[in-house]
Amino acid sequence: MIKKEKNWTVFFIYLTTFITAIGYAFVIYINSSFLGKFIDEKYISSLYIIGSIFTLIILSNISHILKKIGHYKMMLGIITLEALSLLGAGFIDFTINNDGNTKEITTLYVPILVISSFVIFSVTATLLRFSLDLYLEKYSKDEDTGGTRGLFLTTINVAIAISPFIVGLLLTNSNYWKIYLLAGIIFIPAIIISAIKLKKVPDVQYHNVPFTVGFKKLWKNKDLHSIFMSNFLLEFFYSWMVIYTPIYLHQNMNFSWNDIGIMFSIMLTSFIILQIPLGKIADKYLGEKEILTAGFVIAGISTMYLSFIETADFITWTALLFTTRVGAAAIEIMNETYLFKKVSPKDSDIIGFFRNASPLAYIIAPVLAIILLNFIDLKNIFIVLGLIMLCGAKYSLSIKDTL
């Protein structure tokens, strides 16, 4: 009976993950273009930085928050806020598109409302991933971590792969409100599931460890330090790809949103195909080092090559973007597998610091891009990104395999 109840709980964790990943993926690749309707494009990177700073502050104090209100209440609050941020952005855009008398309101208030919605979304998206990590880790065994994490990531990536295709079909005449409202509505079943089915999951005893202590703990452990840096480089890769690839394909290569949606959906199938088998291979045969190193080499070389594509050829772009994500898929599953073999749910400070890689990347990467784009063309940013990814082999080669 206990095993059956546990299996159902795990099922609802995966279902919540899948639903929220769809809502997240609906907007992640159009956020930059949507924000560009309301504010100058040169300030868009700054918004990613602001959201990441808030995320870092919260994650740095996450053990205090968990101890005070508990995991269940935190999870429910995060998922509700994320839904409201999406619905708010959609409502604002819908109002403007359907009211010809909103010029003054737009000038005065709308940018502030849009910025607030985006910052809340960017913060809660990372916190939700952290919260789901804790739930799943409670039901994971070290010897099955690769398979468990592979299934978890595949659940996310199936949703993310489906979403761009749907967005491409729905997004006409820059009616972004359709996408944001739909994304917010998609979150509602996840809120209901979390409220009913995850309420009885018992909390663990969280470590109330200061940020600096958590940092020192991770940095003194060579393996954890290296896997954190590996994760940071992956999040750096994602940040530039998410912010600049859609803009480059749409504005410089003149691909339609429908083409971009299909392209991204095909690109993201690499995660679906690879992560479960790679996780199992890491568990039973190779360990993580070799696959992680291969991932950095593939991602680095293929990303650099993007700068040399001169024509808007759909097949060429799709094939090469797919290859970049083959590398990213290998890096992601090895990072997750390695870390969660080394920690338990009680190590919320270490898990939180590991998730800090994402907001840190979204602070550092846009700042570096802003500086670089004063000296190089947008297409050459892929060469820089590829070289950065190749540096990841230094960290992957330094870890001690778990096998």
RODREN-262171 format. One record per residue (C-alpha): residue in three letters; x, y negated, z. Coordinates in steps of 0.1 Angstrom, whole numbers, plus 5000, padded with zeros to 4 digits. Layout:
BEGIN
residuo_X_Y_Z
ALA_X_Y_Z
...
//
This chain:
BEGIN
residuo_X_Y_Z
MET_5000_5000_5000
ILE_5028_4977_5009
LYS_5047_4985_4977
LYS_5015_4978_4956
GLU_5010_4945_4973
LYS_5046_4936_4967
ASN_5043_4945_4930
TRP_5012_4923_4927
THR_5030_4894_4944
VAL_5059_4897_4919
PHE_5034_4898_4891
PHE_5018_4865_4902
ILE_5053_4849_4906
TYR_5060_4858_4870
LEU_5026_4847_4858
THR_5030_4813_4876
THR_5065_4811_4860
PHE_5050_4818_4825
ILE_5022_4793_4828
THR_5043_4764_4841
ALA_5070_4771_4815
ILE_5045_4766_4787
GLY_5034_4733_4802
TYR_5070_4722_4807
ALA_5080_4733_4772
PHE_5051_4715_4755
VAL_5068_4681_4764
ILE_5105_4687_4769
TYR_5114_4682_4733
ILE_5091_4653_4726
ASN_5098_4633_4758
SER_5125_4611_4742
SER_5103_4602_4712
PHE_5073_4596_4735
LEU_5092_4573_4758
GLY_5105_4554_4727
LYS_5069_4542_4721
PHE_5070_4522_4753
ILE_5106_4512_4760
ASP_5137_4504_4739
GLU_5154_4537_4729
LYS_5187_4525_4744
TYR_5171_4528_4779
ILE_5158_4563_4775
SER_5190_4579_4787
SER_5188_4557_4818
LEU_5154_4573_4827
TYR_5169_4608_4826
ILE_5196_4595_4849
ILE_5171_4579_4874
GLY_5151_4612_4875
SER_5182_4632_4881
ILE_5193_4609_4910
PHE_5160_4614_4927
THR_5163_4652_4921
LEU_5198_4653_4936
ILE_5186_4635_4967
ILE_5157_4658_4973
LEU_5177_4690_4965
SER_5204_4678_4989
ASN_5178_4678_5017
ILE_5158_4708_5005
SER_5166_4729_5036
HIS_5152_4702_5059
ILE_5120_4700_5038
LEU_5115_4737_5037
LYS_5120_4740_5074
LYS_5095_4712_5081
ILE_5066_4721_5058
GLY_5074_4756_5046
HIS_5079_4771_5012
TYR_5042_4776_5003
LYS_5032_4739_5009
MET_5063_4726_4991
MET_5056_4748_4961
LEU_5019_4738_4960
GLY_5028_4701_4963
ILE_5055_4703_4935
ILE_5033_4721_4910
THR_5004_4697_4917
LEU_5026_4666_4912
GLU_5040_4679_4880
ALA_5005_4685_4866
LEU_4994_4650_4876
SER_5025_4634_4860
LEU_5016_4651_4827
LEU_4980_4642_4829
GLY_4989_4606_4838
ALA_5012_4603_4808
GLY_4986_4617_4785
PHE_4958_4595_4798
ILE_4980_4564_4793
ASP_4988_4573_4757
PHE_4952_4582_4750
THR_4939_4549_4763
ILE_4963_4529_4742
ASN_4957_4548_4710
ASN_4919_4544_4714
ASP_4916_4508_4727
GLY_4925_4480_4705
ASN_4925_4455_4733
THR_4953_4469_4754
LYS_4982_4448_4742
GLU_4985_4427_4774
ILE_4981_4457_4796
THR_5006_4476_4776
THR_5031_4448_4779
LEU_5027_4444_4816
TYR_5019_4478_4831
VAL_5022_4507_4808
PRO_5060_4510_4806
ILE_5060_4512_4845
LEU_5033_4538_4845
VAL_5050_4559_4818
ILE_5084_4556_4835
SER_5069_4567_4868
SER_5052_4597_4852
PHE_5084_4608_4835
VAL_5105_4605_4866
ILE_5080_4625_4886
PHE_5079_4651_4859
SER_5117_4654_4857
VAL_5121_4657_4894
THR_5093_4683_4899
ALA_5104_4704_4870
THR_5138_4712_4887
LEU_5122_4716_4921
LEU_5097_4740_4907
ARG_5124_4762_4893
PHE_5142_4762_4927
SER_5110_4771_4944
LEU_5104_4800_4920
ASP_5140_4811_4926
LEU_5133_4815_4963
TYR_5101_4835_4958
LEU_5118_4859_4933
GLU_5150_4863_4953
LYS_5129_4876_4982
TYR_5119_4906_4961
SER_5152_4912_4943
LYS_5179_4939_4950
ASP_5215_4932_4942
GLU_5218_4963_4920
ASP_5189_4952_4898
THR_5196_4915_4898
GLY_5206_4914_4861
GLY_5174_4931_4850
THR_5152_4911_4874
ARG_5168_4878_4864
GLY_5166_4888_4827
LEU_5129_4894_4830
PHE_5124_4861_4849
LEU_5143_4841_4823
THR_5126_4860_4794
THR_5092_4851_4809
ILE_5103_4814_4809
ASN_5118_4816_4774
VAL_5088_4834_4758
ALA_5067_4804_4769
ILE_5094_4779_4758
ALA_5097_4797_4724
ILE_5059_4796_4717
SER_5054_4760_4727
PRO_5073_4741_4700
PHE_5054_4758_4673
ILE_5020_4748_4689
VAL_5033_4713_4695
GLY_5043_4710_4659
LEU_5008_4719_4648
LEU_4991_4695_4672
LEU_5014_4665_4670
THR_5000_4643_4642
ASN_5004_4606_4638
SER_5024_4604_4670
ASN_4993_4613_4691
TYR_5014_4624_4720
TRP_4985_4622_4744
LYS_4971_4655_4730
ILE_5003_4673_4741
TYR_5006_4657_4775
LEU_4969_4662_4784
LEU_4970_4699_4773
ALA_5003_4705_4792
GLY_4987_4691_4824
ILE_4956_4712_4819
ILE_4977_4743_4814
PHE_4992_4738_4849
ILE_4958_4741_4866
PRO_4956_4779_4866
ALA_4991_4780_4880
ILE_4980_4757_4909
ILE_4951_4781_4916
ILE_4973_4812_4915
SER_4998_4796_4938
ALA_4972_4784_4962
ILE_4955_4818_4965
LYS_4981_4845_4957
LEU_5014_4831_4971
LYS_5000_4818_5004
LYS_5007_4851_5023
VAL_5043_4854_5012
PRO_5063_4849_5045
ASP_5089_4822_5048
VAL_5125_4831_5055
GLN_5147_4813_5081
TYR_5163_4784_5061
HIS_5198_4771_5067
ASN_5195_4735_5078
VAL_5230_4727_5064
PRO_5241_4692_5055
PHE_5249_4685_5018
THR_5286_4681_5024
VAL_5288_4715_5042
GLY_5269_4732_5014
PHE_5293_4716_4989
LYS_5324_4727_5008
LYS_5310_4763_5012
LEU_5305_4766_4975
TRP_5337_4749_4965
LYS_5359_4770_4988
ASN_5346_4802_4972
LYS_5365_4805_4939
ASP_5338_4827_4923
LEU_5308_4805_4934
HIS_5328_4774_4924
SER_5334_4788_4889
ILE_5298_4799_4884
PHE_5286_4765_4894
MET_5309_4748_4869
SER_5297_4773_4843
ASN_5261_4764_4851
PHE_5269_4727_4850
LEU_5284_4730_4815
LEU_5253_4749_4803
GLU_5230_4722_4818
PHE_5252_4696_4801
PHE_5247_4714_4768
TYR_5209_4715_4774
SER_5208_4678_4782
TRP_5224_4666_4750
MET_5205_4691_4729
VAL_5171_4682_4745
ILE_5177_4644_4743
TYR_5195_4641_4709
THR_5187_4671_4687
PRO_5150_4662_4681
ILE_5159_4626_4675
TYR_5186_4635_4650
LEU_5165_4661_4632
HIS_5135_4638_4629
GLN_5151_4604_4622
ASN_5184_4613_4605
MET_5175_4646_4587
ASN_5139_4636_4582
PHE_5124_4669_4593
SER_5087_4667_4602
TRP_5076_4676_4637
ASN_5059_4707_4623
ASP_5092_4719_4608
ILE_5111_4710_4640
GLY_5085_4730_4660
ILE_5089_4761_4639
MET_5127_4756_4639
PHE_5129_4754_4677
SER_5105_4784_4682
ILE_5128_4806_4660
MET_5159_4792_4678
LEU_5145_4801_4712
THR_5137_4837_4703
SER_5174_4844_4710
PHE_5167_4841_4747
ILE_5138_4865_4744
ILE_5158_4891_4725
LEU_5190_4890_4745
GLN_5186_4882_4781
ILE_5170_4914_4795
PRO_5194_4937_4777
LEU_5224_4915_4786
GLY_5213_4914_4822
LYS_5211_4952_4824
ILE_5245_4956_4806
ALA_5260_4933_4833
ASP_5244_4954_4860
LYS_5255_4988_4848
TYR_5285_4986_4824
LEU_5305_4954_4819
GLY_5299_4929_4847
GLU_5295_4892_4839
LYS_5329_4879_4829
GLU_5332_4892_4794
ILE_5296_4883_4783
LEU_5299_4849_4799
THR_5331_4842_4780
ALA_5317_4853_4747
GLY_5287_4830_4753
PHE_5309_4800_4757
VAL_5329_4808_4726
ILE_5298_4813_4705
ALA_5280_4782_4718
GLY_5311_4761_4714
ILE_5319_4770_4678
SER_5284_4770_4665
THR_5276_4736_4682
MET_5306_4720_4666
TYR_5295_4732_4632
LEU_5262_4713_4635
SER_5281_4681_4627
PHE_5291_4693_4593
ILE_5257_4701_4579
GLU_5250_4673_4554
THR_5216_4684_4540
ALA_5182_4689_4556
ASP_5181_4726_4547
PHE_5156_4743_4570
ILE_5172_4778_4569
THR_5207_4765_4575
TRP_5197_4744_4605
THR_5175_4771_4619
ALA_5202_4798_4616
LEU_5228_4776_4632
LEU_5206_4764_4660
PHE_5197_4800_4667
THR_5234_4809_4670
THR_5240_4781_4695
ARG_5212_4796_4717
VAL_5227_4831_4714
GLY_5257_4817_4732
ALA_5235_4797_4757
ALA_5213_4828_4764
ALA_5244_4848_4773
ILE_5257_4821_4796
GLU_5224_4815_4813
ILE_5217_4851_4822
MET_5252_4857_4834
ASN_5251_4826_4856
GLU_5219_4837_4871
THR_5229_4873_4876
TYR_5262_4865_4892
LEU_5249_4839_4916
PHE_5220_4859_4928
LYS_5242_4889_4935
LYS_5262_4867_4958
VAL_5234_4850_4978
SER_5202_4858_4996
PRO_5170_4838_5001
LYS_5185_4824_5034
ASP_5212_4807_5013
SER_5188_4779_5002
ASP_5216_4754_5006
ILE_5238_4773_4980
ILE_5209_4779_4957
GLY_5199_4743_4959
PHE_5234_4732_4952
PHE_5235_4755_4922
ARG_5203_4739_4909
ASN_5220_4705_4914
ALA_5239_4714_4882
SER_5209_4703_4862
PRO_5203_4668_4876
LEU_5241_4662_4878
ALA_5243_4671_4841
TYR_5214_4648_4833
ILE_5233_4620_4850
ILE_5268_4625_4836
ALA_5258_4637_4801
PRO_5237_4607_4791
VAL_5262_4582_4805
LEU_5290_4599_4785
ALA_5268_4599_4754
ILE_5260_4562_4758
ILE_5297_4554_4759
LEU_5306_4578_4730
LEU_5278_4565_4707
ASN_5295_4531_4707
PHE_5324_4547_4689
ILE_5311_4577_4670
ASP_5280_4585_4649
LEU_5252_4606_4664
LYS_5261_4636_4643
ASN_5296_4638_4657
ILE_5283_4642_4692
PHE_5279_4679_4684
ILE_5317_4682_4679
VAL_5323_4668_4713
LEU_5296_4690_4729
GLY_5311_4721_4712
LEU_5346_4713_4726
ILE_5331_4708_4761
MET_5314_4742_4759
LEU_5347_4759_4748
CYS_5362_4746_4781
GLY_5337_4769_4799
ALA_5359_4799_4791
LYS_5383_4786_4817
TYR_5357_4792_4844
SER_5342_4824_4831
LEU_5376_4840_4829
SER_5384_4831_4866
ILE_5354_4849_4882
LYS_5358_4884_4897
ASP_5333_4908_4881
THR_5306_4923_4904
LEU_5313_4958_4889
//
